Amino acid sequence: MLESRTVRTLASLFVSMIVGALALMWMETAPIDVPRTPLAAVGSEDGWYERMILRTEVGLQPVKWRNIVVRSAGDPDGDIARACHFVVADGGQVLTNDLWKRQADGFHTFAPGHDWNADSIGVCFVGGPDRASARAERFDDLIGLVRLLQQRFKVPPERVYLHSDLDERTAPPGDEFVEAFSGRLLQETSGS
């Protein structure tokens, strides 16, 4: 039969396991409520946009980037595209500019009253939002990029601008584009 020493050891183990389990149950707290943003809301499924944003020659400067300015251009290699940090082009291409890689000011917005280039991420939408060439796929790429930038740099929707909002010399892209664009921005930017 079992020796008394074995019985005492097993009984001690059993009692300590019960006491430990009760202590853990007593100390249990409610889970942390983390704001949830669906991954589909902030970029591609494989994290490609995130890697593109993080690929810089110097460290990211999240305090610097307070606004996002979206403008349109007809040519992905034109002056406007080179003056912005990101370019959304044909065929689902989203490209970073050397300005972004160096975390340097852009040259995308000249409007009186504020130096928008110093604290704004410039995004160039190639093809123009009001042209037939602006397909839904490219618009989705634009929205995915802007949402991820909003989340990464905590930019609220009221600080995401179309270039025509800041420079009266720029023609607005049309009510349908403005409604679709504004309606799909992230409303909460409490992510990392």
C-alpha angles and dihedrals in degrees: 000000000000117000118236091245091058091047092050092048093050092045091050091049092049093048093047091050091052093046091048092049092049091049091051092049090049092051094047114125132192114275118263111266104228117188106248125218115180112243090233088061095061107040149304122342094246096052093249094142091050092052090047092053093048094049101097135137091231130031119285113266104214094170091057098055107074101146141034120216120193120198135169132234137177097223128048089210096045130111095265093052092048090051093057130074096229134028124203104201140171120299096033093293116155109183134187121222126222087251089066094045089055092039087233128156115271128227097222105111131042110178129145121256101031139043096236092175093063098059106017132090108226117218119187118206106202118215097031123266094250098051127095088241091068097097125191091250093059091045089053089051090052092050093046092051095045092047092051091048089049091052097042095048098030094241111168118219092254088064095054108094139184110224090245089062090064105031117047090198089068116086113237114247096237135275095268093055093044092051094046093046097046093043093057100049119112108265095197121046103181093123124116 
